Amino acid sequence: MEPAPSTILKIARDFLGLSQDDVESVLGVSRKTIQRIERGDSVVVHYVTSLQRFYEDQGIEFVPPANGKGWGVFNANTRDDPLSLNKLRNIPPSKRKKTPN
């Protein structure tokens, strides 16, 4: 597995229709770590690999650059239903305290 760049990982999360809080709840990686990964900050490679594998398990296919083209991201969940972005049925509520606006 070739590691996807940070911007591609953010696109994959968006493509799945998930917030950083959703990923934190399901994967167990802190939102701050997800934010650091998506910004391209230095993090332990294990977290980047875990995040990429999680997205792949959710139906994302990362296509590395080839033939003069850049990275590609495909969402297999939309194959049969263009409105079905992910296969997660129950995303646990965030444990993060919501602050009033």
Secondary structure as GFF3:
##gff-version 3
##sequence-region A 1 101
A	DSSP	alpha_helix	6	15	.	.	.	ID=ss1
A	DSSP	alpha_helix	20	27	.	.	.	ID=ss2
A	DSSP	alpha_helix	31	39	.	.	.	ID=ss3
A	DSSP	alpha_helix	45	57	.	.	.	ID=ss4
A	DSSP	beta_strand	60	63	.	.	.	ID=ss5
A	DSSP	beta_strand	72	75	.	.	.	ID=ss6
A	DSSP	three_ten_helix	76	78	.	.	.	ID=ss7
###
